[in-house]
Amino acid sequence: MNMIDPAAPALPQASVTVGTLHGVGLGPGDPELLTVKAVRLIQASPVLAYFAKKGRRGNARTIVDPWIAPGTEELPLLYPVTTEVHFADEGYVRELSGFYEESAERIALELLAGRDVALVAEGDPMFYGSFMHLFIRLKDRFRVTVTAGVTGMAGCWTAAGLPITWGDDVLTVLPGTLPADALTQRLRATDAAVIMKLGTNFPKVRAAIEAAGLLGRAVYVERGTMAGEKVLPLKDKTDDAAPYFSLILVPGEGRRP
Ligand SMILES: C[S@@+](CC[C@H](N)C(=O)[O-])C[C@H]1O[C@@H](n2cnc3c(N)ncnc32)[C@H](O)[C@@H]1O
């Protein structure tokens, strides 16, 4: 039997300061559109985490490349499924939720070991961002900071040289995943619009814009501010191919002085 000797000196307690998770927005693609704060946090964090598709480097990792400090440990979080599967599919939702749980635990292990983690996100982390799924899982267990980023849509309307809203114009942001009639209805009710998440939804979105009578005003932007950027009037786009990083802008007309 082990007896505790009350006279024995107390053993020194090993203490580890728990790390902080920094959610960091990277902006729309141009590596010069990161904020000063984003660069500072990325360079001060010993661990860099980012989402990517299996077998790909990932857009966030590409944007952040010029700013990574030597010796930074990388923690890629690789999606098990692609965004091409419909989000209403039950198996897809289950698999994605398991992936977010596992990713949160991988980050938690780094934080518990006392290492700060910068989890970088394209655009703004709180705007349709995967970061949000880890934020809600970790925010009550750890210190979490979030650094705003320039959104993809802001990068796109500046790249297109397109003032998007004037005066009292109402701007509506629509995911292209909505049904065609819902898209048309929302487009008819707004002054200006951004339609994101095109991909395979592109033909449906174009038809909805046409049905709302907005084809003449709509502008298609692919990879705004990134290498390979394309900007063209939607009416001049003759094919149905739209990559993941593409969106459509419908600028407001407003009451101009
Ligand atoms: C999951 S959302 C992420 C949005 C991001 N958090 C942001 O702040 O812009 C991805 C969608 O944003 C749009 N997007 C983001 N950046 C873009 C860019 N640089 N060029 C074109 N579309 C972009 C595309 O429609 C894409 O499908």
Ligand as a Chemical Component Dictionary entry (heavy atoms), coordinates in Angstrom:
data_LIG
# 
_chem_comp.id                   LIG 
_chem_comp.type                 NON-POLYMER 
_chem_comp.pdbx_formal_charge   0 
_chem_comp.three_letter_code    LIG 
# 
loop_
_chem_comp_atom.comp_id 
_chem_comp_atom.atom_id 
_chem_comp_atom.alt_atom_id 
_chem_comp_atom.type_symbol 
_chem_comp_atom.charge 
_chem_comp_atom.model_Cartn_x 
_chem_comp_atom.model_Cartn_y 
_chem_comp_atom.model_Cartn_z 
_chem_comp_atom.pdbx_ordinal 
LIG C1  C1  C 0  -18.525 28.891 -49.129 1  
LIG S1  S1  S 1  -18.568 30.495 -49.838 2  
LIG C2  C2  C 0  -17.314 31.280 -48.888 3  
LIG C3  C3  C 0  -17.429 32.760 -48.858 4  
LIG C4  C4  C 0  -16.264 33.450 -48.200 5  
LIG N1  N1  N 0  -16.199 33.157 -46.797 6  
LIG C5  C5  C 0  -16.333 34.967 -48.408 7  
LIG O1  O1  O 0  -16.212 35.735 -47.446 8  
LIG O2  O2  O -1 -16.476 35.359 -49.558 9  
LIG C6  C6  C 0  -17.783 30.240 -51.381 10 
LIG C7  C7  C 0  -18.420 31.029 -52.497 11 
LIG O3  O3  O 0  -17.997 32.385 -52.437 12 
LIG C8  C8  C 0  -17.853 32.930 -53.730 13 
LIG N2  N2  N 0  -16.482 33.470 -53.841 14 
LIG C9  C9  C 0  -15.639 33.670 -52.809 15 
LIG N3  N3  N 0  -14.498 34.243 -53.233 16 
LIG C10 C10 C 0  -14.605 34.423 -54.553 17 
LIG C11 C11 C 0  -13.742 34.970 -55.550 18 
LIG N4  N4  N 0  -12.530 35.432 -55.238 19 
LIG N5  N5  N 0  -14.185 35.007 -56.834 20 
LIG C12 C12 C 0  -15.414 34.536 -57.149 21 
LIG N6  N6  N 0  -16.268 33.981 -56.239 22 
LIG C13 C13 C 0  -15.877 33.940 -54.959 23 
LIG C14 C14 C 0  -18.149 31.819 -54.723 24 
LIG O4  O4  O 0  -19.467 31.976 -55.172 25 
LIG C15 C15 C 0  -17.990 30.569 -53.867 26 
LIG O5  O5  O 0  -18.797 29.511 -54.345 27 
# 
loop_
_chem_comp_bond.comp_id 
_chem_comp_bond.atom_id_1 
_chem_comp_bond.atom_id_2 
_chem_comp_bond.value_order 
_chem_comp_bond.pdbx_ordinal 
LIG C1  S1  SING 1  
LIG S1  C2  SING 2  
LIG S1  C6  SING 3  
LIG C2  C3  SING 4  
LIG C3  C4  SING 5  
LIG C4  N1  SING 6  
LIG C4  C5  SING 7  
LIG C5  O1  DOUB 8  
LIG C5  O2  SING 9  
LIG C6  C7  SING 10 
LIG C7  O3  SING 11 
LIG C7  C15 SING 12 
LIG O3  C8  SING 13 
LIG C8  N2  SING 14 
LIG C8  C14 SING 15 
LIG N2  C9  SING 16 
LIG N2  C13 SING 17 
LIG C9  N3  DOUB 18 
LIG N3  C10 SING 19 
LIG C10 C11 SING 20 
LIG C10 C13 DOUB 21 
LIG C11 N4  SING 22 
LIG C11 N5  DOUB 23 
LIG N5  C12 SING 24 
LIG C12 N6  DOUB 25 
LIG N6  C13 SING 26 
LIG C14 O4  SING 27 
LIG C14 C15 SING 28 
LIG C15 O5  SING 29 
# 
